[in-house]
Amino acid sequence: MKLVEATADDLEALADRWFDLVEAMAEHSELNELDADATAETAKDGFRAHLDDEDVTDYLVVHDGETIGFVTLREGRHPSRQYSQYLRIVNLAIDDDCRNRGHGAAVLERVKEMARERGCDHLKVSCEWENEGARRFYRDMDFQPKQVDYTQPLE
């Protein structure tokens, strides 16, 4: 398994997988419902913006020459904390037919290496509270719960 930095040529592959991820997250909260006006071009625009953002990088997850997922990473800092330099896993998606084969764990191991190479001292990730599968996965990968996000729709 390797992570290949995405380019403008990969926007369609990223957008398709992002839509799959969004559809899967919709079941966990009404706040995850996809906007009816969202299109593949909308998703591509979001990934295109990542190409111009020096703190965000998208990678294709490639196994045996085939793209099987993607991961989005964002670097950040908390200057007043002892653990101040972090790498956040914004998105991590493995194609449905490739899950439960260790690919997600391999991605996280590679992301840890990348974080250390960049001088980061910790990783961050968030997942939906109701997504017990993701919560279990991150616990099994030695992530510790640290903070809870709360949301409130303003309608």
Kinemage of the C-alpha trace (Angstrom):
@kinemage 1
@onewidth
@group {chain A} dominant
@subgroup {mainchain}
@vectorlist {calphas} color= white
{ca met a 1} P 0.000 0.000 0.000
{ca lys a 2} L 1.226 3.464 -0.769
{ca leu a 3} L -0.110 6.991 -0.576
{ca val a 4} L 0.191 8.949 -3.804
{ca glu a 5} L -0.247 12.705 -3.617
{ca ala a 6} L -3.307 13.649 -5.643
{ca thr a 7} L -3.085 16.068 -8.546
{ca ala a 8} L -5.648 17.879 -10.680
{ca asp a 9} L -5.837 14.709 -12.799
{ca asp a 10} L -7.213 12.850 -9.764
{ca leu a 11} L -10.150 15.153 -8.995
{ca glu a 12} L -12.756 12.773 -10.386
{ca ala a 13} L -11.449 9.808 -8.383
{ca leu a 14} L -11.435 11.943 -5.228
{ca ala a 15} L -14.908 13.376 -5.838
{ca asp a 16} L -16.433 9.949 -6.517
{ca arg a 17} L -15.009 8.527 -3.308
{ca trp a 18} L -15.977 11.635 -1.361
{ca phe a 19} L -19.599 11.225 -2.461
{ca asp a 20} L -19.511 7.605 -1.255
{ca leu a 21} L -18.132 8.791 2.092
{ca val a 22} L -20.772 11.520 2.424
{ca glu a 23} L -23.590 9.087 1.652
{ca ala a 24} L -22.282 6.713 4.325
{ca met a 25} L -22.066 9.544 6.880
{ca ala a 26} L -25.637 10.713 6.202
{ca glu a 27} L -27.016 7.829 8.251
{ca his a 28} L -25.199 9.073 11.361
{ca ser a 29} L -26.675 12.581 11.563
{ca glu a 30} L -29.227 14.744 9.787
{ca leu a 31} L -26.518 17.415 9.663
{ca asn a 32} L -24.622 15.194 7.213
{ca glu a 33} L -27.361 15.295 4.591
{ca leu a 34} L -25.922 16.194 1.210
{ca asp a 35} L -27.130 19.444 -0.339
{ca ala a 36} L -29.514 18.720 -3.199
{ca asp a 37} L -27.512 21.105 -5.408
{ca ala a 38} L -24.199 19.340 -4.767
{ca thr a 39} L -22.634 17.937 -7.901
{ca ala a 40} L -19.454 16.186 -8.872
{ca glu a 41} L -18.164 19.596 -9.964
{ca thr a 42} L -18.894 21.019 -6.496
{ca ala a 43} L -16.854 18.219 -4.937
{ca lys a 44} L -14.060 18.718 -7.460
{ca asp a 45} L -13.992 22.435 -6.590
{ca gly a 46} L -13.422 21.514 -2.952
{ca phe a 47} L -10.537 19.227 -3.821
{ca arg a 48} L -9.192 21.796 -6.291
{ca ala a 49} L -9.035 24.271 -3.381
{ca his a 50} L -6.950 21.736 -1.461
{ca leu a 51} L -4.357 21.827 -4.253
{ca asp a 52} L -3.867 25.532 -3.519
{ca asp a 53} L -3.792 25.158 0.284
{ca glu a 54} L -0.290 24.462 1.599
{ca asp a 55} L -1.703 22.993 4.835
{ca val a 56} L -3.979 20.414 3.140
{ca thr a 57} L -2.964 17.443 1.021
{ca asp a 58} L -5.092 14.709 -0.545
{ca tyr a 59} L -3.600 11.297 -1.217
{ca leu a 60} L -4.888 8.366 -3.189
{ca val a 61} L -4.575 5.040 -1.395
{ca val a 62} L -3.017 2.680 -3.933
{ca his a 63} L -2.707 -1.077 -3.483
{ca asp a 64} L -1.271 -3.366 -6.186
{ca gly a 65} L -1.484 -0.514 -8.699
{ca glu a 66} L -5.185 0.140 -8.057
{ca thr a 67} L -6.677 3.137 -6.260
{ca ile a 68} L -8.725 1.811 -3.342
{ca gly a 69} L -9.415 4.960 -1.331
{ca phe a 70} L -8.208 8.379 -0.310
{ca val a 71} L -7.045 10.305 2.715
{ca thr a 72} L -7.026 14.060 3.317
{ca leu a 73} L -4.461 15.493 5.748
{ca arg a 74} L -4.266 18.974 7.256
{ca glu a 75} L -1.293 20.291 9.216
{ca gly a 76} L -1.865 22.601 12.134
{ca arg a 77} L -0.453 24.075 15.313
{ca his a 78} L -1.516 24.817 18.858
{ca pro a 79} L 1.352 27.199 19.775
{ca ser a 80} L 0.510 27.366 23.475
{ca arg a 81} L 0.503 23.597 24.066
{ca gln a 82} L 3.312 21.184 24.767
{ca tyr a 83} L 1.954 18.960 21.983
{ca ser a 84} L 1.680 21.762 19.492
{ca gln a 85} L 2.294 20.454 15.962
{ca tyr a 86} L -0.339 18.082 14.608
{ca leu a 87} L -1.447 16.345 11.473
{ca arg a 88} L -5.237 15.977 11.210
{ca ile a 89} L -6.842 13.191 9.257
{ca val a 90} L -9.752 15.062 7.680
{ca asn a 91} L -11.045 12.242 5.467
{ca leu a 92} L -10.140 8.581 5.350
{ca ala a 93} L -12.112 6.354 3.012
{ca ile a 94} L -11.369 2.872 1.767
{ca asp a 95} L -13.571 1.486 -1.020
{ca asp a 96} L -16.278 -0.837 0.332
{ca asp a 97} L -14.964 -3.913 -1.467
{ca cys a 98} L -11.481 -3.382 0.020
{ca arg a 99} L -12.455 -2.899 3.676
{ca asn a 100} L -11.539 -5.184 6.554
{ca arg a 101} L -8.266 -6.186 4.901
{ca gly a 102} L -5.895 -3.970 6.886
{ca his a 103} L -5.730 -1.120 4.370
{ca gly a 104} L -7.036 1.504 6.812
{ca ala a 105} L -4.493 0.425 9.420
{ca ala a 106} L -1.733 0.579 6.796
{ca val a 107} L -2.835 4.097 5.838
{ca leu a 108} L -2.664 5.205 9.480
{ca glu a 109} L 0.817 3.714 9.887
{ca arg a 110} L 2.008 5.617 6.812
{ca val a 111} L 0.320 8.815 8.043
{ca lys a 112} L 2.175 8.429 11.376
{ca glu a 113} L 5.467 8.193 9.487
{ca met a 114} L 4.592 11.271 7.448
{ca ala a 115} L 3.637 13.195 10.582
{ca arg a 116} L 6.976 12.387 12.213
{ca glu a 117} L 8.843 13.371 9.030
{ca arg a 118} L 7.037 16.747 9.107
{ca gly a 119} L 7.955 17.358 12.735
{ca cys a 120} L 4.471 16.745 14.105
{ca asp a 121} L 4.075 15.439 17.627
{ca his a 122} L 0.531 14.070 17.391
{ca leu a 123} L -2.267 13.012 15.071
{ca lys a 124} L -5.894 14.127 15.236
{ca val a 125} L -9.007 12.596 13.763
{ca ser a 126} L -12.731 13.072 14.230
{ca cys a 127} L -15.598 10.762 13.440
{ca glu a 128} L -19.334 10.760 13.874
{ca trp a 129} L -20.413 9.888 17.401
{ca glu a 130} L -22.961 7.390 16.081
{ca asn a 131} L -20.376 5.709 13.821
{ca glu a 132} L -19.363 2.955 16.212
{ca gly a 133} L -17.339 1.183 13.514
{ca ala a 134} L -15.090 4.221 13.005
{ca arg a 135} L -14.815 4.840 16.748
{ca arg a 136} L -13.798 1.213 17.326
{ca phe a 137} L -11.285 1.382 14.447
{ca tyr a 138} L -9.557 4.453 15.886
{ca arg a 139} L -9.549 3.026 19.424
{ca asp a 140} L -8.035 -0.191 18.050
{ca met a 141} L -5.364 1.954 16.371
{ca asp a 142} L -4.473 3.469 19.793
{ca phe a 143} L -6.198 6.821 19.339
{ca gln a 144} L -7.558 8.248 22.584
{ca pro a 145} L -10.800 10.177 22.944
{ca lys a 146} L -9.928 13.759 23.791
{ca gln a 147} L -12.723 16.118 22.880
{ca val a 148} L -16.366 16.008 21.849
{ca asp a 149} L -17.816 18.350 19.232
{ca tyr a 150} L -21.387 19.522 19.652
{ca thr a 151} L -23.511 20.903 16.854
{ca gln a 152} L -26.737 22.839 16.674
{ca pro a 153} L -28.623 23.611 13.472
{ca leu a 154} L -29.656 27.253 13.174
{ca glu a 155} L -33.013 27.049 11.432
